[in-house]
Amino acid sequence: MENTQISLFKGRKVRKIFYKKEWWFVINDVIEIITGSADPAQYFKRMKYRSSELFRISTKGGKQFAPPVMLGIVTSGGKQKMYCWNTAGILRLIQSIPSSKAEPFRIWLANVGYERMQEIEDPELATKRTRLLYKGKGYSDDWIREKNAGHCYPRRTN
């Protein structure tokens, strides 16, 4: 299944594509938005040469990271091959960007990591957070109880 969608990033578009059962994001879009660089491809190239770790995971991947891949992305000029990275790779990339504009993402990642560690210590916290998320999305209390009991599946929208 291959699907292309547009994701909004503070009002700016980050192109993404569903590939091999996960979302892959256009690296240049993310870099341009966070840094304001007029040449995001060159910016990424310079980043890789400054950080041997980023260079390694962006060329060979690793245990936790797949390397970026060239995928066909629909543009105003037609379909073009662009470097894309999966969610884990994009989050790692954002952590490496020295721009102050990346700081809110680093703070968010720290908060998510902290929450996850709390959930590991106390799994009931994960259940409570899940319940609140479903409630915020408009699901009924009955549906949430059934879901938590494993009797129903979330609505899918395409």
Backbone as JSON Lines, residues from 0, in Angstrom:
{"i":0,"aa":"M","n":[0.85,-1.18,0.0],"ca":[0.0,0.0,0.0],"c":[0.89,1.23,0.0]}
{"i":1,"aa":"E","n":[0.72,2.09,-0.95],"ca":[1.49,3.31,-1.01],"c":[0.53,4.47,-1.12]}
{"i":2,"aa":"N","n":[0.69,5.45,-0.26],"ca":[-0.24,6.57,-0.18],"c":[0.57,7.83,0.1]}
{"i":3,"aa":"T","n":[0.22,8.92,-0.53],"ca":[0.9,10.19,-0.3],"c":[-0.07,11.14,0.35]}
{"i":4,"aa":"Q","n":[0.4,11.84,1.38],"ca":[-0.41,12.83,2.07],"c":[0.44,14.04,2.4]}
{"i":5,"aa":"I","n":[-0.23,15.13,2.73],"ca":[0.42,16.36,3.16],"c":[0.2,16.49,4.65]}
{"i":6,"aa":"S","n":[1.26,16.77,5.38],"ca":[1.15,16.99,6.82],"c":[1.48,18.45,7.09]}
{"i":7,"aa":"L","n":[0.68,19.1,7.93],"ca":[0.94,20.5,8.25],"c":[1.88,20.6,9.43]}
{"i":8,"aa":"F","n":[2.84,21.47,9.32],"ca":[3.88,21.65,10.3],"c":[3.98,23.13,10.57]}
{"i":9,"aa":"K","n":[3.24,23.58,11.62],"ca":[3.15,25.01,11.92],"c":[2.7,25.78,10.69]}
{"i":10,"aa":"G","n":[1.7,25.27,10.01],"ca":[1.16,25.96,8.84],"c":[1.95,25.72,7.57]}
{"i":11,"aa":"R","n":[3.07,25.0,7.65],"ca":[3.87,24.7,6.48],"c":[3.68,23.24,6.11]}
{"i":12,"aa":"K","n":[3.85,22.92,4.87],"ca":[3.63,21.55,4.4],"c":[4.9,20.71,4.5]}
{"i":13,"aa":"V","n":[4.74,19.54,5.1],"ca":[5.78,18.53,5.1],"c":[5.2,17.36,4.31]}
{"i":14,"aa":"R","n":[5.79,17.1,3.17],"ca":[5.29,16.0,2.36],"c":[5.71,14.67,2.99]}
{"i":15,"aa":"K","n":[4.8,13.72,2.93],"ca":[5.09,12.4,3.47],"c":[4.43,11.37,2.58]}
{"i":16,"aa":"I","n":[4.96,10.14,2.69],"ca":[4.44,9.04,1.9],"c":[4.41,7.79,2.78]}
{"i":17,"aa":"F","n":[3.38,6.98,2.61],"ca":[3.28,5.73,3.36],"c":[4.01,4.67,2.54]}
{"i":18,"aa":"Y","n":[5.09,4.14,3.1],"ca":[5.97,3.22,2.39],"c":[6.41,2.13,3.37]}
{"i":19,"aa":"K","n":[6.28,0.88,2.98],"ca":[6.66,-0.26,3.81],"c":[6.05,-0.17,5.21]}
{"i":20,"aa":"K","n":[4.76,0.1,5.25],"ca":[3.96,0.09,6.48],"c":[4.31,1.19,7.48]}
{"i":21,"aa":"E","n":[4.93,2.28,7.01],"ca":[5.19,3.41,7.91],"c":[5.3,4.7,7.1]}
{"i":22,"aa":"W","n":[5.17,5.82,7.81],"ca":[5.27,7.12,7.15],"c":[6.73,7.51,6.97]}
{"i":23,"aa":"W","n":[7.03,8.06,5.79],"ca":[8.36,8.59,5.47],"c":[8.16,10.05,5.07]}
{"i":24,"aa":"F","n":[9.01,10.93,5.61],"ca":[8.87,12.37,5.44],"c":[10.01,12.91,4.58]}
{"i":25,"aa":"V","n":[9.71,13.93,3.78],"ca":[10.72,14.56,2.92],"c":[11.69,15.34,3.82]}
{"i":26,"aa":"I","n":[12.95,14.94,3.82],"ca":[13.97,15.54,4.67],"c":[14.1,17.04,4.41]}
{"i":27,"aa":"N","n":[14.14,17.43,3.14],"ca":[14.32,18.85,2.82],"c":[13.19,19.71,3.36]}
{"i":28,"aa":"D","n":[11.96,19.2,3.37],"ca":[10.83,19.97,3.91],"c":[11.05,20.28,5.39]}
{"i":29,"aa":"V","n":[11.44,19.26,6.14],"ca":[11.64,19.42,7.58],"c":[12.78,20.4,7.85]}
{"i":30,"aa":"I","n":[13.89,20.24,7.16],"ca":[15.04,21.13,7.36],"c":[14.69,22.56,7.0]}
{"i":31,"aa":"E","n":[14.02,22.75,5.88],"ca":[13.65,24.1,5.45],"c":[12.75,24.79,6.49]}
{"i":32,"aa":"I","n":[11.79,24.06,7.02],"ca":[10.86,24.65,7.99],"c":[11.58,24.99,9.3]}
{"i":33,"aa":"I","n":[12.4,24.09,9.78],"ca":[13.04,24.32,11.08],"c":[14.17,25.35,10.99]}
{"i":34,"aa":"T","n":[14.92,25.34,9.91],"ca":[16.09,26.22,9.83],"c":[15.85,27.48,9.02]}
{"i":35,"aa":"G","n":[14.89,27.44,8.11],"ca":[14.69,28.56,7.2],"c":[15.73,28.59,6.09]}
{"i":36,"aa":"S","n":[16.48,27.51,5.95],"ca":[17.53,27.43,4.93],"c":[16.95,27.52,3.52]}
{"i":37,"aa":"A","n":[17.62,28.3,2.68],"ca":[17.22,28.4,1.28],"c":[17.67,27.17,0.49]}
{"i":38,"aa":"D","n":[18.65,26.43,1.04],"ca":[19.17,25.24,0.38],"c":[19.23,24.09,1.4]}
{"i":39,"aa":"P","n":[18.07,23.49,1.7],"ca":[18.04,22.45,2.73],"c":[18.88,21.22,2.4]}
{"i":40,"aa":"A","n":[19.04,20.89,1.13],"ca":[19.87,19.73,0.77],"c":[21.32,19.99,1.17]}
{"i":41,"aa":"Q","n":[21.81,21.19,0.9],"ca":[23.18,21.55,1.28],"c":[23.32,21.61,2.8]}
{"i":42,"aa":"Y","n":[22.29,22.11,3.47],"ca":[22.29,22.18,4.94],"c":[22.43,20.77,5.52]}
{"i":43,"aa":"F","n":[21.65,19.83,4.99],"ca":[21.72,18.45,5.47],"c":[23.1,17.85,5.2]}
{"i":44,"aa":"K","n":[23.65,18.14,4.05],"ca":[24.98,17.64,3.71],"c":[26.01,18.15,4.71]}
{"i":45,"aa":"R","n":[25.94,19.46,5.04],"ca":[26.88,20.03,6.02],"c":[26.67,19.42,7.41]}
{"i":46,"aa":"M","n":[25.41,19.18,7.77],"ca":[25.13,18.56,9.07],"c":[25.79,17.19,9.18]}
{"i":47,"aa":"K","n":[25.71,16.41,8.11],"ca":[26.28,15.06,8.12],"c":[27.8,15.1,8.28]}
{"i":48,"aa":"Y","n":[28.43,16.11,7.69],"ca":[29.88,16.19,7.8],"c":[30.32,16.71,9.16]}
{"i":49,"aa":"R","n":[29.47,17.44,9.85],"ca":[29.79,17.93,11.2],"c":[29.58,16.86,12.26]}
{"i":50,"aa":"S","n":[28.69,15.92,12.0],"ca":[28.36,14.89,12.99],"c":[28.61,13.51,12.39]}
{"i":51,"aa":"S","n":[29.63,12.83,12.91],"ca":[29.94,11.5,12.39],"c":[28.79,10.52,12.67]}
{"i":52,"aa":"E","n":[28.1,10.7,13.8],"ca":[26.97,9.82,14.13],"c":[25.82,10.02,13.15]}
{"i":53,"aa":"L","n":[25.48,11.28,12.86],"ca":[24.42,11.56,11.89],"c":[24.82,11.05,10.51]}
{"i":54,"aa":"F","n":[26.09,11.21,10.15],"ca":[26.58,10.7,8.87],"c":[26.39,9.18,8.8]}
{"i":55,"aa":"R","n":[26.76,8.49,9.89],"ca":[26.66,7.03,9.92],"c":[25.21,6.56,9.77]}
{"i":56,"aa":"I","n":[24.29,7.14,10.57],"ca":[22.91,6.65,10.49],"c":[22.21,7.1,9.22]}
{"i":57,"aa":"S","n":[22.68,8.2,8.61],"ca":[22.03,8.65,7.38],"c":[22.56,7.94,6.15]}
{"i":58,"aa":"T","n":[23.68,7.25,6.29],"ca":[24.21,6.51,5.14],"c":[24.01,5.0,5.28]}
{"i":59,"aa":"K","n":[24.16,4.49,6.52],"ca":[24.09,3.05,6.72],"c":[22.92,2.61,7.58]}
{"i":60,"aa":"G","n":[22.3,3.56,8.26],"ca":[21.25,3.18,9.2],"c":[21.88,2.62,10.46]}
{"i":61,"aa":"G","n":[21.14,1.85,11.18],"ca":[21.63,1.26,12.42],"c":[20.56,0.38,13.02]}
{"i":62,"aa":"K","n":[20.76,-0.01,14.27],"ca":[19.79,-0.88,14.93],"c":[18.43,-0.21,15.04]}
{"i":63,"aa":"Q","n":[18.41,1.08,15.32],"ca":[17.14,1.78,15.53],"c":[16.73,2.65,14.36]}
{"i":64,"aa":"F","n":[17.61,2.84,13.4],"ca":[17.31,3.76,12.31],"c":[17.54,3.13,10.95]}
{"i":65,"aa":"A","n":[16.55,3.26,10.1],"ca":[16.74,2.91,8.69],"c":[17.37,4.12,8.03]}
{"i":66,"aa":"P","n":[18.24,3.93,7.05],"ca":[18.78,5.11,6.37],"c":[17.7,5.77,5.51]}
{"i":67,"aa":"P","n":[17.9,7.04,5.17],"ca":[16.93,7.69,4.27],"c":[16.87,6.95,2.93]}
{"i":68,"aa":"V","n":[15.72,7.02,2.28],"ca":[15.55,6.41,0.97],"c":[14.98,7.43,0.0]}
{"i":69,"aa":"M","n":[15.28,7.22,-1.27],"ca":[14.72,8.07,-2.32],"c":[13.35,7.51,-2.69]}
{"i":70,"aa":"L","n":[12.31,8.34,-2.52],"ca":[10.95,7.91,-2.85],"c":[10.32,8.91,-3.81]}
{"i":71,"aa":"G","n":[9.4,8.43,-4.62],"ca":[8.7,9.28,-5.57],"c":[7.65,10.12,-4.86]}
{"i":72,"aa":"I","n":[7.85,11.43,-4.85],"ca":[6.94,12.37,-4.18],"c":[6.29,13.25,-5.24]}
{"i":73,"aa":"V","n":[5.0,13.43,-5.12],"ca":[4.27,14.28,-6.06],"c":[4.6,15.74,-5.74]}
{"i":74,"aa":"T","n":[5.05,16.48,-6.76],"ca":[5.35,17.9,-6.63],"c":[4.55,18.66,-7.68]}
{"i":75,"aa":"S","n":[4.65,19.97,-7.63],"ca":[3.94,20.78,-8.63],"c":[4.45,20.5,-10.04]}
{"i":76,"aa":"G","n":[5.69,20.01,-10.15],"ca":[6.26,19.69,-11.45],"c":[6.13,18.22,-11.82]}
{"i":77,"aa":"G","n":[5.34,17.48,-11.07],"ca":[5.19,16.04,-11.32],"c":[5.88,15.24,-10.23]}
{"i":78,"aa":"K","n":[5.91,13.94,-10.4],"ca":[6.52,13.06,-9.4],"c":[8.04,13.15,-9.5]}
{"i":79,"aa":"Q","n":[8.69,13.35,-8.34],"ca":[10.14,13.44,-8.3],"c":[10.67,12.58,-7.16]}
{"i":80,"aa":"K","n":[11.88,12.05,-7.36],"ca":[12.53,11.27,-6.31],"c":[13.14,12.24,-5.3]}
{"i":81,"aa":"M","n":[12.82,12.01,-4.02],"ca":[13.33,12.86,-2.95],"c":[13.76,11.98,-1.78]}
{"i":82,"aa":"Y","n":[14.77,12.46,-1.06],"ca":[15.2,11.73,0.13],"c":[14.15,11.87,1.22]}
{"i":83,"aa":"C","n":[13.74,10.72,1.77],"ca":[12.74,10.67,2.83],"c":[13.3,9.83,3.97]}
{"i":84,"aa":"W","n":[12.83,10.15,5.17],"ca":[13.24,9.39,6.34],"c":[12.01,9.03,7.14]}
{"i":85,"aa":"N","n":[12.05,7.88,7.78],"ca":[10.9,7.45,8.58],"c":[10.81,8.32,9.84]}
{"i":86,"aa":"T","n":[9.79,8.09,10.65],"ca":[9.54,8.94,11.81],"c":[10.72,8.96,12.77]}
{"i":87,"aa":"A","n":[11.28,7.8,13.08],"ca":[12.42,7.75,14.0],"c":[13.6,8.55,13.44]}
{"i":88,"aa":"G","n":[13.86,8.41,12.15],"ca":[14.96,9.15,11.53],"c":[14.73,10.65,11.54]}
{"i":89,"aa":"I","n":[13.5,11.07,11.24],"ca":[13.18,12.5,11.24],"c":[13.32,13.08,12.65]}
{"i":90,"aa":"L","n":[12.85,12.34,13.66],"ca":[12.99,12.84,15.03],"c":[14.45,12.93,15.43]}
{"i":91,"aa":"R","n":[15.26,11.97,15.0],"ca":[16.71,12.03,15.27],"c":[17.33,13.21,14.55]}
{"i":92,"aa":"L","n":[16.92,13.44,13.32],"ca":[17.43,14.57,12.55],"c":[17.11,15.89,13.26]}
{"i":93,"aa":"I","n":[15.88,16.05,13.71],"ca":[15.47,17.28,14.39],"c":[16.33,17.52,15.63]}
{"i":94,"aa":"Q","n":[16.66,16.46,16.34],"ca":[17.52,16.61,17.52],"c":[18.9,17.12,17.16]}
{"i":95,"aa":"S","n":[19.35,16.86,15.94],"ca":[20.68,17.26,15.51],"c":[20.75,18.67,14.94]}
{"i":96,"aa":"I","n":[19.61,19.28,14.66],"ca":[19.6,20.61,14.06],"c":[19.92,21.64,15.14]}
{"i":97,"aa":"P","n":[20.98,22.44,14.95],"ca":[21.39,23.39,15.98],"c":[20.52,24.65,16.07]}
{"i":98,"aa":"S","n":[19.53,24.78,15.23],"ca":[18.67,25.96,15.22],"c":[17.82,26.04,16.49]}
{"i":99,"aa":"S","n":[17.62,27.26,16.99],"ca":[16.75,27.46,18.15],"c":[15.3,27.09,17.82]}
{"i":100,"aa":"K","n":[14.96,27.07,16.53],"ca":[13.61,26.69,16.13],"c":[13.34,25.21,16.4]}
{"i":101,"aa":"A","n":[14.39,24.42,16.57],"ca":[14.23,22.99,16.86],"c":[14.02,22.74,18.35]}
{"i":102,"aa":"E","n":[14.26,23.75,19.18],"ca":[14.16,23.55,20.64],"c":[12.78,23.07,21.1]}
{"i":103,"aa":"P","n":[11.66,23.62,20.57],"ca":[10.36,23.09,21.01],"c":[10.2,21.59,20.75]}
{"i":104,"aa":"F","n":[10.81,21.08,19.67],"ca":[10.73,19.65,19.37],"c":[11.56,18.85,20.37]}
{"i":105,"aa":"R","n":[12.74,19.38,20.71],"ca":[13.58,18.69,21.69],"c":[12.86,18.62,23.05]}
{"i":106,"aa":"I","n":[12.21,19.71,23.43],"ca":[11.46,19.74,24.69],"c":[10.3,18.74,24.62]}
{"i":107,"aa":"W","n":[9.58,18.73,23.49],"ca":[8.47,17.79,23.31],"c":[8.96,16.35,23.41]}
{"i":108,"aa":"L","n":[10.09,16.04,22.74],"ca":[10.64,14.68,22.8],"c":[11.02,14.3,24.23]}
{"i":109,"aa":"A","n":[11.59,15.25,24.97],"ca":[11.94,14.99,26.36],"c":[10.69,14.69,27.18]}
{"i":110,"aa":"N","n":[9.63,15.47,26.95],"ca":[8.38,15.25,27.68],"c":[7.76,13.9,27.34]}
{"i":111,"aa":"V","n":[7.75,13.56,26.05],"ca":[7.19,12.27,25.64],"c":[8.01,11.12,26.25]}
{"i":112,"aa":"G","n":[9.33,11.26,26.23],"ca":[10.18,10.25,26.84],"c":[9.91,10.1,28.33]}
{"i":113,"aa":"Y","n":[9.75,11.23,29.0],"ca":[9.45,11.21,30.43],"c":[8.11,10.53,30.7]}
{"i":114,"aa":"E","n":[7.09,10.88,29.91],"ca":[5.78,10.26,30.08],"c":[5.85,8.76,29.85]}
{"i":115,"aa":"R","n":[6.6,8.36,28.85],"ca":[6.72,6.92,28.55],"c":[7.4,6.18,29.69]}
{"i":116,"aa":"M","n":[8.42,6.81,30.29],"ca":[9.1,6.18,31.43],"c":[8.14,6.05,32.61]}
{"i":117,"aa":"Q","n":[7.28,7.06,32.81],"ca":[6.27,6.97,33.87],"c":[5.31,5.81,33.6]}
{"i":118,"aa":"E","n":[4.92,5.64,32.33],"ca":[3.99,4.57,31.97],"c":[4.6,3.19,32.16]}
{"i":119,"aa":"I","n":[5.9,3.08,31.97],"ca":[6.57,1.8,32.2],"c":[6.54,1.47,33.69]}
{"i":120,"aa":"E","n":[6.76,2.49,34.51],"ca":[6.71,2.29,35.97],"c":[5.29,2.02,36.46]}
{"i":121,"aa":"D","n":[4.31,2.69,35.86],"ca":[2.91,2.57,36.29],"c":[2.02,2.45,35.05]}
{"i":122,"aa":"P","n":[1.78,1.23,34.55],"ca":[1.0,1.03,33.32],"c":[-0.4,1.64,33.36]}
{"i":123,"aa":"E","n":[-0.96,1.85,34.53],"ca":[-2.29,2.46,34.63],"c":[-2.28,3.88,34.04]}
{"i":124,"aa":"L","n":[-1.13,4.56,34.11],"ca":[-1.03,5.9,33.51],"c":[-1.27,5.84,32.01]}
{"i":125,"aa":"A","n":[-0.75,4.8,31.35],"ca":[-0.96,4.64,29.91],"c":[-2.44,4.44,29.61]}
{"i":126,"aa":"T","n":[-3.1,3.65,30.44],"ca":[-4.53,3.41,30.26],"c":[-5.32,4.71,30.41]}
{"i":127,"aa":"K","n":[-4.97,5.49,31.42],"ca":[-5.66,6.77,31.65],"c":[-5.43,7.73,30.49]}
{"i":128,"aa":"R","n":[-4.18,7.8,30.0],"ca":[-3.88,8.7,28.88],"c":[-4.63,8.26,27.63]}
{"i":129,"aa":"T","n":[-4.68,6.96,27.4],"ca":[-5.41,6.44,26.23],"c":[-6.88,6.81,26.32]}
{"i":130,"aa":"R","n":[-7.45,6.62,27.49],"ca":[-8.87,6.95,27.7],"c":[-9.12,8.43,27.39]}
{"i":131,"aa":"L","n":[-8.24,9.31,27.89],"ca":[-8.39,10.75,27.64],"c":[-8.25,11.1,26.16]}
{"i":132,"aa":"L","n":[-7.31,10.43,25.47],"ca":[-7.14,10.67,24.04],"c":[-8.39,10.28,23.25]}
{"i":133,"aa":"Y","n":[-8.93,9.09,23.53],"ca":[-10.14,8.66,22.84],"c":[-11.31,9.59,23.15]}
{"i":134,"aa":"K","n":[-11.42,10.01,24.4],"ca":[-12.5,10.92,24.8],"c":[-12.36,12.24,24.03]}
{"i":135,"aa":"G","n":[-11.13,12.74,23.92],"ca":[-10.87,13.97,23.18],"c":[-11.18,13.85,21.69]}
{"i":136,"aa":"K","n":[-11.11,12.64,21.17],"ca":[-11.42,12.41,19.75],"c":[-12.91,12.17,19.52]}
{"i":137,"aa":"G","n":[-13.68,12.2,20.62],"ca":[-15.12,12.1,20.47],"c":[-15.71,10.71,20.64]}
{"i":138,"aa":"Y","n":[-14.92,9.75,21.05],"ca":[-15.45,8.41,21.27],"c":[-16.29,8.38,22.55]}
{"i":139,"aa":"S","n":[-17.32,7.56,22.57],"ca":[-18.2,7.46,23.74],"c":[-17.52,6.65,24.85]}
{"i":140,"aa":"D","n":[-18.0,6.85,26.08],"ca":[-17.47,6.09,27.21],"c":[-17.68,4.59,27.01]}
{"i":141,"aa":"D","n":[-18.84,4.22,26.45],"ca":[-19.11,2.8,26.18],"c":[-18.11,2.23,25.18]}
{"i":142,"aa":"W","n":[-17.85,2.98,24.11],"ca":[-16.91,2.52,23.09],"c":[-15.52,2.36,23.72]}
{"i":143,"aa":"I","n":[-15.12,3.33,24.54],"ca":[-13.79,3.27,25.18],"c":[-13.68,2.05,26.08]}
{"i":144,"aa":"R","n":[-14.73,1.77,26.86],"ca":[-14.72,0.58,27.72],"c":[-14.59,-0.69,26.87]}
{"i":145,"aa":"E","n":[-15.35,-0.75,25.78],"ca":[-15.28,-1.92,24.88],"c":[-13.89,-2.05,24.26]}
{"i":146,"aa":"K","n":[-13.35,-0.94,23.85],"ca":[-12.01,-0.93,23.25],"c":[-10.98,-1.43,24.25]}
{"i":147,"aa":"N","n":[-11.04,-0.91,25.46],"ca":[-10.1,-1.35,26.49],"c":[-10.26,-2.82,26.82]}
{"i":148,"aa":"A","n":[-11.46,-3.34,26.64],"ca":[-11.71,-4.76,26.88],"c":[-11.31,-5.59,25.65]}
{"i":149,"aa":"G","n":[-10.94,-4.91,24.56],"ca":[-10.5,-5.61,23.36],"c":[-11.61,-6.07,22.45]}
{"i":150,"aa":"H","n":[-12.8,-5.43,22.56],"ca":[-13.94,-5.89,21.78],"c":[-14.27,-5.04,20.56]}
{"i":151,"aa":"C","n":[-13.59,-3.94,20.36],"ca":[-13.89,-3.14,19.16],"c":[-12.61,-2.48,18.67]}
{"i":152,"aa":"Y","n":[-12.67,-1.98,17.48],"ca":[-11.51,-1.39,16.84],"c":[-11.81,0.05,16.5]}
{"i":153,"aa":"P","n":[-10.78,0.91,16.46],"ca":[-11.04,2.33,16.17],"c":[-11.57,2.53,14.76]}
{"i":154,"aa":"R","n":[-12.34,3.59,14.6],"ca":[-12.83,3.95,13.26],"c":[-11.64,4.3,12.39]}
{"i":155,"aa":"R","n":[-11.72,3.94,11.14],"ca":[-10.67,4.31,10.2],"c":[-11.24,5.29,9.2]}
{"i":156,"aa":"T","n":[-10.47,6.33,8.91],"ca":[-10.86,7.29,7.88],"c":[-9.79,7.28,6.82]}
{"i":157,"aa":"N","n":[-10.19,7.3,5.6],"ca":[-9.23,7.3,4.48],"c":[-9.45,8.5,3.62]}
